[in-house]
Amino acid sequence: MTMQITPTPAPQTMSVIDRFVAITTDDVQVRVDGDTAVILGRVTVKMRTGTEGQYRYTTVWLKRRDRWRLVAEQHTRIEAPPR
């Protein structure tokens, strides 16, 4: 899944969202047990500066009153192997 972001720049400052060129997710696993869901995956972030990084993430969702609500989120940078 790829999400392209088309930001609207602020007059003199660059918002956090304006710093990204693309955010791509892959290796996504979704596990649902009753009213609880856990999503695991990897995200690749490309910045306007030309830098790029990969992260593993986990999100935990609870279903309350027919709506899914994010209750916990964690990201860990995937470091490049030593050369």
C-alpha positions in Angstrom: 0.0 0.0 0.0 1.4 3.4 -0.9 0.1 6.7 0.3 1.0 9.8 -1.7 0.8 13.0 0.2 0.1 16.3 -1.5 0.7 18.9 1.2 -0.5 22.5 1.2 2.6 24.5 2.4 2.3 27.0 5.2 3.4 30.5 4.4 6.8 30.4 6.2 7.1 27.1 8.0 7.1 23.6 6.8 4.7 21.3 8.7 5.6 17.8 9.6 3.5 16.3 6.8 5.2 18.6 4.2 8.5 16.8 5.0 7.4 13.5 3.4 7.4 12.5 -0.2 6.0 9.0 0.3 5.0 6.5 3.0 4.8 2.9 1.9 3.7 0.0 4.0 4.3 -3.7 3.4 4.6 -7.0 5.3 1.3 -6.1 7.1 -0.3 -8.7 9.3 -3.7 -8.1 11.0 -5.0 -10.3 13.9 -8.5 -9.8 15.2 -9.8 -11.4 18.4 -13.3 -10.2 19.3 -13.1 -6.5 19.9 -9.3 -6.3 19.8 -7.1 -6.0 16.7 -3.3 -6.0 16.4 -1.6 -4.8 13.2 2.1 -5.5 12.6 4.0 -4.2 9.6 6.9 -2.4 8.0 6.8 1.2 6.7 9.3 2.9 4.4 9.4 6.7 4.7 10.9 8.9 2.0 11.7 12.5 3.0 12.0 15.6 0.8 15.6 15.9 1.9 16.3 12.6 0.1 16.7 10.5 3.2 14.8 7.3 3.6 14.1 5.1 6.6 12.4 1.8 7.4 10.5 1.0 10.6 8.6 -1.9 12.1 5.3 -1.0 13.8 2.6 -2.4 16.0 -0.8 -0.9 16.5 -3.5 -2.1 18.9 -7.1 -1.2 18.2 -10.3 -1.7 20.4 -13.8 -1.8 19.0 -16.2 0.3 21.1 -19.7 1.3 20.0 -19.1 -0.1 16.5 -16.0 2.1 16.0 -12.3 1.0 16.0 -10.1 3.2 18.2 -6.4 3.2 18.2 -5.2 2.6 21.8 -1.5 1.9 21.4 1.2 2.4 18.8 4.9 1.6 18.6 7.6 2.1 15.9 11.2 0.9 15.8 13.7 2.0 13.2 15.2 -0.9 11.2 18.9 -0.1 11.1 21.0 -0.9 8.0 23.4 -3.8 8.5 27.0 -2.8 9.2 29.3 -2.7 6.2 
